Amino acid sequence: MAKRKAGDEIGDTNKSLRLTRKNLARLNSLNGDNNGDNDNSNSGYPESENDSDTMNNLSTTTSGFEARAYENGILSPNSSQPAQDLDTIRHYLAKRRSSTQPSERTHQQYCRKISRSFNESTASYDIQSKIMKEYDDPHYDRFNNRAITRILEEDFNKGLSNPIPDRIEGLHTSTLPSYIHNHALHDDDHSLALCHFATEFKRTDGNIHQATYQAAYDGATLVHARGQALAKAKVDAARVQGLGAVIDKAAKETAVITCATDGKVAQVFAHHFRDGEYHQNLVARESLLDYPNRGREMIRNAQDYTRSKSYELAALLVAGAKGEEEDEGEQKEDKEGAGGWGQFWPF
C-alpha cells in the first residue's frame, strides 16, 4: 500500500491547522524536508523518522494520531469512497422495530440524565443501559474499554497503539470451536472473536470529532480481522462444494459498523477496504433526544445487522473446517446468521 502524506488532504477535517512554527516543522517532516537536520523535536510524531523500529506508538487521544492514521490509509468520511452496498445498509438501519419504544416519561428521564453526565463514563453508562441492546445470548457478548491486542503490525496500524473501543461486540471464544480461537482479538481465553460492531462514547460536551477518528481506527481493525478470517475460510472452501462462491460474496459485503455518540446524537459508520485503504462512510445520523427515539432504533438495528455478520462468518469457518458438504435443502435452511452453511448450533 502506498504511503499517504498527511498534508495531501486539504479539508479532511473540520478544523484547519494553525500556521505555527510547530505545524510548519511537522509538515516539513511529513514531506521529507529535514534540511539536513536530524533533530525531530518539532515533528508532529515523537519517533525518529529514520528508524521505523524505534517508533513511539500514538494513542487515539495523542496529537498527531489523525495524521498518522491518514498516512496509514485510514480515511475520514470526507475522503472515503462510498461502499457499493451503502444504500442497502441505510435501508436496514432505517427499519422500524417491532419492539415497543420506552414510554415518553422514561425517555425524558434519559434526556435529563444524559444532559447532566459530567464525564464520559457516566454518559457511557446511560447510553448503554437506556439506548443500546443487550442480548440474552450465551455465545454473543460485549467488552468495554479493552484493548485489541491480538493483531500484527500491518501498514494500517503502523506507529499506532492498539485500539481500545469503548464497546465492542462479538462471539465469545469460550463458546467457539478451538479451531476458530486464532481469530480472537484478545490474548487470553476470555476473548471476543469475529467482531463487527464497536462504539465510541463521549460526554455531551465532549469531542465527537475525536470519537469519529477513533471509530475509524476501530472499523479498520475489524475490517482487517474479517478479511483474515475470510482468507482462512477461502483456503478451506475447496472441501465444501459451493462454499467458495458464498465466501466470495461475503467478501464483497460491507459488514463492519461503528457508532460514535455523545448521548445527544448518534452517528453510525460503515467500513470497508478498497485499493489499499480503509474507508469510513457515514450511514446515518439521528438524534437520541427526540421522541419517538429513531436514534435508538438505528443503533439497535446496527447491532442486529452486525451480530448476524458475526454468526455468518463463524458458520463459514465451521463449514470449511469440518469439510462436510451440506445437501441443497440444508444450505437453504435459515439458522440465525448461519445462512445454512455448517451446523452452527451447537458448534
Secondary structure, DSSP 8 states (H G I E B T S, - for coil): -----GGG-TTSSSS-----HHHHHHHHHHTT--TT----TTSSSSS-TT-GGG---B-TTSTTHHHHHHHTTB--GGG----TTHHHHHHHHT---SS----HHHHHHHHHHHHT--SHHHHHHHHHHHTS-----SSEEEEES---------GGGTTB-----SEEEEEEGGGS-GGGGGGBSSSSSS-EEEEEEEEEE--TTS-HHHHHHHHHHHHHHHHHHHHHHHHHHHHHGGGSTTHHHHHHHHHHS--EEEEEE-SSEEEEEEEEEETTEEEEEEEEEEESSSSS-HHHHHHHHHHHHHHHHHHHHHHHHHHHHHT----HHHHT---TTTTTSS--S--
